[in-house]
Amino acid sequence: MADLSRAHIEAFLEMMSAERGAAGNTLLSYERDLEDLHSFLVTAGKSPLTAESADLSAYLAHLGKQGFAASSQARRLSAMRQFYKFLYAEGLRGDDPTAILDAPKKNRSLPKIMSEEDVTRLLDFASKEAGEPGPDRLSRLRMLALLELLYATGMRVSELVSLPAKVLDQEGRFLMIRGKGNKERLVPLSRSAIAAMKTYAEVRAATLAQREDKAGDSPWLFPSSGKEGYLPRQVFARDLKGLAARAGLRAAAISPHVMRHAFASHLLQNGADLRVVQELLGHSDISTTQIYTHVLEERLRELVETHHPLAKEAKNRD
């Protein structure tokens, strides 16, 4: 029976190659996964042709016990589904035992965030650098404006770097952002963000006025000589890490996306409604926003374990 099962695996791989045009690496992956399944089933006294849903479920549980990540288990299940569809289509089985199997749930990783103290330290240092004279002051003012806007609004970095220069004409403490799917949303600005934008715009205009050819005049708030015409987000991310290092923070843990996470988490920590945070972030589904509540839950748990008297007593007893 074992040899017969291997013959069916080979026939499946031939079909995937000839009819589906599967790449060589894909075929090797399928072969590896199905051979592993075959070995597990043989050990349990079964074969791919006689295995039932419970046997395949036991195989997935076996993978989990071996330390396979949910994504790896899901890949194995995908190979199994393809294989059993083939056996069913060829009349080698009268059912598909993978039909009722659920894909392993992936553990959603919690976003990295910065503490309020670290954000304050970063902004204060950026402000200090922006106030220093020198030929590159405009770039330092740009960094301050970028950070103040990012932390005040929680914008996606792509939305931030591509802001049009006409946002400077908007009066008041709100900014209209065009996000994913061309959806617009209104976000409030902090006084420090407004001040940083104003100073940056004034110095930029004065610098431009000194240039006779007016080269560099741009429709973007943060222009660049690159093909997009505005500051590449990779450049912003690189410069942000440099600033973080100079401020004495761990640069590897800081990025524009981490600042967006900090914006959301700090709002929730200070009592903001989840629906409001969803709107400000531009999330179409509130389940995406709910990840930040898990961050808070984890932090609260750590806080209790670290500072609660009973938790300390239990730790000392251990």
FENDA-V784036 format. One line per field, one symbol per residue. phi: phi as a letter, one per 30 degrees, with the letter a starting at -180 (. if undefined). burial: 1 if it has 16 or more other ideal C-beta (glycine too) atoms within 10 Angstrom, else 0. A space follows every 10 residues. Layout:
phi=???
burial=???
//
This chain:
phi=.ddddddddd ddddddddcc iddeddddde dddddddedd ddddibbedc dceddddddd ddddddjdde dddddddddd dddddddddd idbcbbdddc dcdedddddd ddbcdddddd dddddddddd dddkdcdddd dddddedddd ddcidddddd dcdddddddd cjcbbccccd iidcbcbdcd dddddddddd dddddddddd cddidjdbdc dcdaddddjb eddddddddd dddddddicd ddcbaedddd ddeddddddc jddedddedd diddbddddd eddddddddd ddddddcded dddddddd
burial=0000100110 0110010000 0100001011 1011001101 1000011100 1000111111 0110000100 0010111011 1111011100 0010011100 1001000000 1011000110 1110111011 0000001101 1111111111 1111111011 1110100100 0000101010 0000101010 0111011001 1011000000 0000000101 1111000001 1010011011 1011001010 0001110111 1111111110 0000001101 1110000010 1100100000 0000000000 00000000
//
